[in-house]
């Protein structure tokens, strides 16, 4: 179970980025709707929200240890 969890977190996203990257369409509208945009982890909208929630928690944990 632990090995499966590690593979899901590490190998799965890397393989998806390599194997499922779709070539952009000629139309900008179709490209935006069907392909989407790849963001770095630090700039992704969802990651930024999670980082803001997680930052105080790990700061307190590190201060207590």
N, C-alpha and C positions, 0 to 999 in steps of 0.2 A: 504494500500500500504506500509506503514511503517513497519507494522508487517511482511508482506511478505518479505521485504528487510532484516529485522533482522533474520528471519528464514533461508533465503538463505545463509546468511553470517555465521551463527553460527551452525544451526542444520544440514544443508545439508552436509558439509564436514565431520562432526562427524559420521553421519549415513552411508555415503559412505565408510569411513574407517572401520566401524564395519561390514557392511553387504556385501560389495563387495570385501573383501580381498580374493584374489585367492591363493590357496595352490601352493607352488612352484613345478615346474616340475622337473623331474630327470635330464634332460639335462640342462646344464648351458646356452647353446645358446638359447634354447626355453624359459628358465626362463628370460633371459635378454630381449628377444624380446617381449614376450607375457605378462609377469607380470610387468616388470620394477622394479624400485627401489624407495623405499619411503625415502624421505629426510626430516629432521626437517626443520621447516620454515626458520631458520637462515642460513642453509646450502644449500637450494635449489637454483639452478642456476638462475632461473627467479626472485626469491625473492631478491637475492643479488643485481641484477641489479636494481630492483625497489627501494630497500633500498638506493642505491647510488644516485638515482635520487631524491628520496623523502627527504633525509636527509638535503640538503641545504635549501629546501623550508620550512620545519617545523622549522629549526633553525632561519631563518629570521622572520618567523611569531611569534615565541616565543620572539625574541628580540624586535619586534615592540610592542608587547602587554604589 
